[in-house]
């Protein structure tokens, strides 16, 4: 009898041990499941982020390509009724465009810069402006020259370095330009540019900032407008060169026109200034991946 009881006791002990092992397995699986879900989520999110980053880089390349192409085009075609031209490109027209991408290019006339008559032989120099800052690289040094609107001889010049600050102040009859280093120490006595009295019809003060060649320096422009009229800053450069600058509006109405290409090619158009906008879309997501705006300054 005692032997039978011991045998039953051993069997119960074995069954108890077996049940405990199964419970441990269930708990382990539950823990693994809890860990796998966030790990897989992180993996998929990382994969998605990498794809988005890759698509963004492709979109930037395509947008820059079509922006530069628009600047180099020999002719500009504009619908006379709408004052603009819009076209689209996909992988069917250009194999460098990914299959799920679409490029939309729009060229639009800037109404306020139309020529009075398409028969007038006007050129870029006929644009009404009050002053010009010309930046160029001479013998490994960057130089800024100051001009008013009625003289081809510079008022003054100064050597500039990387991260110099150009302070522009628009006042009633003049535009004051001051150059400082990054510690706000003046590099020169402020230059006074007298405004063009013939420019009164423009209802704005216009200043051209022209990068004549590759200056290889960053400029910080701080604009202050003390007048009711707009202060317009035009940043010009040649197609083969790049310019680096930032603009800070410290006071008043300041409007900037960036990336205006100065081209020696001959055009036959009714407008001096055209706005070029290139958008790159992800067709599958119906989302804009890149949007670049630039301007083309042309001769008639």
PyMOL commands that set and color helices and strands:
alter all, ss='L'
color gray80, all
select helices_A, chain A and resi 2-72+111-113+124-126+197-202
alter helices_A, ss='H'
color red, helices_A
select strands_A, chain A and resi 84-89+101-109+131-138+141-148+156-160+164-170+174-180+191-194+204-211+218-225+230-238+244-251+254-262+273-282+287-297
alter strands_A, ss='S'
color yellow, strands_A
deselect
rebuild
show_as cartoon
